[in-house]
Amino acid sequence: MPIIELNNVSFGYDSTLVVRGLDLSIDEGQIVSIMGPSGCGKSTVLRLISGLEKPTSGGCVFAGQLLERPSALLRFSFQDYDAFPWRTVRQNLLLGGASEKGDERSFAVDDLLRKIGLADHDRKYPTELSGGMRKRLALGRCLAGKPRVVLLDEPFSSLDADARHEMYSLLQELWAEWHGLMVIVTHDVHEAVLLSHRILVSERAPFRTRGEVDVLFGHPRDESISVTQEYLSVSQRIRELFRVDAR
């Protein structure tokens, strides 16, 4: 059974239609990227999946139940740095759901600190961290309680190339241990292909899926896949979907 289902979902603000008649089904244990032109409604789709917005028509289903409100099993990470500035790094992870010893429902806080590379910074506050460190904290905090679904809205857009590559490796490492569903909004074709099992490309607003692309590489992936014919074929297909929309 899919963990996320959107059934003929439409959504709008006043007279502006943002999402139109969207049908979407996503299984658990995947990394899925959502792409499309700027302003096409990608972030709104994430908010609908999370329960932060309610459809104008149609229904959003989470784990077989109609989603009426946000759930602790479904975490949303916004584009900015997602942490409480008045709490230390360790406190932020504990508030995010990490525990002292860890179990099937949470990461052990010390283990998570080590994984995200902040073990030596656990008593610092977010404002004392670099941009890359704050992004690692945001990702760790989002996954700390091992929710069933994590939604990431352009999580790496503000980082330089080196920091992005570091985050790609970290995300895959955490996903391999947690193995829930991760849905990522991104504008970056390379990022989508490197991380995802499945890529959805929207038309211009209102959001409607123009096409889907499956990525069959195993995880973990690194930059070495970018010289393969499979990588080039998938990237070309995504760019073709964008070009159709630009005509």
N, C-alpha and C positions, 0 to 999 in steps of 0.2 A: 504494500500500500504506500502511495506517495505520502511524504510528510507534509508537503506544501501543495495546495491546490487553489488556483484562482479560477472561478467559474463565471465566465461572461462578465468580468468585472469592468465597470466604468467608474470614472471619478473625475470631478471637476470642481473648480472654484468659481462661484457665481456663474457667469456665462462662458467660462473658458474650460473646454474639455481637455483633460490632461492624459487620461487613459481611456481607451475605447474598446469595449467588448473583448477583454483579454482573457484567454484560456491558457492556463499554465499549470503544469504538473511536474514536481521535482521530487526525486527519491532521496532518501537519507544517505549519508556517507559519500557525498560528492562535493566537488568544488565547481561552482557554476558562476560564470561571468555574464554580466548584462552590459551590452554596449549599444551605442547609437549616437546620433547627432546631439550636440549640446541643446538642452532645453526640451528633449523629446519625452521626458517624464520618467527617466530611469530611477532617480532618487525617490520619486513618488511611489513607484512600484515597490521599492524596499519598505517604505513606510506603510504601505497597505499590507505587505506580507507580515510586518512586525506587529500590526494592530494599532500603530500610532495614528493611522487614518482609517476611516471606515468608507467602504465603497458607496458611491452614489446609487449603484445598482449592481446586482450580482453578489457573489459571496466568496470570502477568503476562508479556507479550511486549513487548520493546523492539527496534525496527528489525528485526523479523522473527525475533528470537532470544529464547528463553525467558530471562527475567531472573533470574539466580541470585545476583547481588551488585550493589551500587551501581556505576555507571559514571561515568567522568569526563565523558562526553558528556551526562550527565543530572544537573543541579545542583538541589539543594534548599536553599531559604532559609527558616530557621526564623522564628518570630514575633518573637524578640528581635533585637537588633542583631548582624548576622552579620559579625563582623570580629575579627581577632586584636588584642587590646588592646596587646600589646607590640611591634606593628609600626606603622610610619607609614602614612598614607593611601596613598602611592605604593607602599610595600612590600606592602600588602594587595592592591592591584590586580595587581601583578606576581605575587604568590603565587596569585591567583585565575585567572591565565592570560593577562593582558595582556602585551604585548611592547614593546620599545623602538620598533620601526618599524611593527608591525601587519601583518597579512596576512589571508587568507581564514579563518584559524583563530584569530585573536585581534584584539582592539582594540589600537591603539597607545596606550600608557599616557598620553602627554601629551594626545592627542585625547580619550581617555576622561575624564581629569581635567577637561578643559574642558566636555565634555558634561554631566557631573554637577555642575558648578559648584564644584569643589574645587581648581582649578588654583592658587589662592593659599593653599591649606591642605595641600599635598601632604606637607610635612614634619611635620605635626601627628600626634598619636596619637588614636585614636578617642575617648578620654575627654575630649579637648580640644574636641570638636565638639559642636554643638547636636544635639538629637534629629532634626531634619529632615536635617541634614548626615549624620548617621550612617546614616539610612535610604537616602540617596542613595549613600553609600559601599557599603552592603550590596547594593543593586541593581547598582551598577557592578561590584562584586567577583563577583557571581553570573554576570554576563554577560561578564566580561573575556575568557574563553577561548572565547567563541562556542560554547557547548555546543549540542547539537541540541534539548534540552528544558530548560526552567527551571520549577521548581515553587515557588510563593510561597504561604506560609501566613499569611493575613491581614497582608500586608506594610505596610499603611498605617493599621492600627487605632489606633495610639497617637498619630497626628498630628492637629493642628488642621486646620480646613477649608482655610485658605490653603496649608498645607504639602501637604495631600492633592492639591489641584489642581495644584500644582507637580510632584508626583510622577507624576500622571496624564500630564502632558505629557512628562515625561522618559521614562517607560516606553514611550510610543508612539514617541518619537524613536529610542530604542535598538532597539526591536523592528523599526522600519522599516528599519534598517541591517542588523540581524542576521537577522531574518525566520525564526527558529526557532519551536518550539512553546512557549507559555507557559501554564501552568495555575495559576489563582489561586483560593484559598479565600477567600471574603469573605462578610460578613453584610450588606453595603451594596448595595441594589438599584441605586442611582444609579451606584455604582462599577462594578458588573457590566455595566450597559448601556453606560456610557461607554467601557469598555475592550474588551469581548468581541465575538467573532464568534458564540459559542455559549455558552449558559448551561444548566447542569444543576442541577436542584433535587431534593433528596433528601427522602424521607419521614423520620419520626422513626426513631431507632435501632431495629434495625440499618440501616446505609446501604443504600438501594435507590432507584434513580432514579425519582422520581414523574413528572417531565416534563422536556422540553427546549424551549428557546426560542432561535431564531436571531435575531441582530441584524444587519441588512443595511446599516447605515451604513458608508460608507468611512472609512478612517483617513487622517490624524489627525482625532480628534474633540475638540470642546471643549464648554463649557457651553451653547453656542447650540442644541445638539440637544435640550435638555431642554424646549423650548417647541414641539416638533414633534409632530404627531399620531402619527407612528411611534414616537417615544420613549414617549409616554404609553400607547400600546397595548401595547408590550413590557413596560413597568413594571407595567401592570395585570395582564397575564398572569402575571408572576412572582408578584405578590402573591396572585392567585387560587390558584396552586399552594400557597402557604403557608397560605392560609385553609382549603383543603380539609383540610390536615393538622391544623388547630387544632380542627376540629369534633369 
